[in-house]
């Protein structure tokens, strides 16, 4: 089971401009299917142009193949709508994305700390 937190504010993130809204979504636990990933991504899939979206999957312990379509849709949305996307990926998430070759199309960062 995953838990999700959506936050939207006008604060700055590293490398963003003063006018760029920021949206961060976080998930923990297991993302085993499309509904779980859809809940985890929340409003990120409809972020307006110029938004900096961070998807924090650093606490996700399991990511199934079935959960990936909403993440791929978010990557497409970001590319088509000038949304600045960053995915912070745990080891299991990073390995799954690398296995599928998605690590080269999804902007990944490792968790810090």
JOHURA-V999290 format. One record per run of one state. SS is the DSSP state (@ for helix, = for strand, . for the rest). FROM is the first residue (numbers start at 1). TO is the last residue. If there is no record, write none. Layout:
# JOHURA-V999290
{{SS	FROM	TO} {SS	FROM	TO}}
This chain:
# JOHURA-V999290
{{.	1	2} {=	3	9} {.	10	21} {=	22	31} {.	32	33} {@	34	46} {.	47	51} {=	52	63} {.	64	64} {@	65	80} {.	81	83} {=	84	89} {.	90	90} {@	91	99} {.	100	101} {@	102	104} {.	105	107} {=	108	110} {.	111	113}}
